Amino acid sequence: MRQDELTPREIEVFEHVAQGRTSKQIAGTLAISVHTVNNHRKRICRKVGVHSTAELVAFAARHFLTLEKPTPELGLQTAAMQPTA
């Protein structure tokens, strides 16, 4: 998977999922509906080729060094998701 296949909002939701947050918690944090969060989860799973939240978290652990909030100086591409190898 190329990281630019995920939209900025999908990356944001993915970060929260990887941290173990529920859809309700993510919705509250991002000020969007639970339904919208679940739609993002489905699209993220489809794009990275997994079938469950557990697989999605495992994917993040295997493929990315960090899932931190991007800093303005570093930009989305370098700070949001850095491949480990």
Secondary structure, DSSP 8 states (H G I E B T S, - for coil): --GGGS-HHHHHHHHHHHTT--HHHHHHHHT--HHHHHHHHHHHHHHHT-SSHHHHHHHHHHHBS------TTTHHHHHS--B--
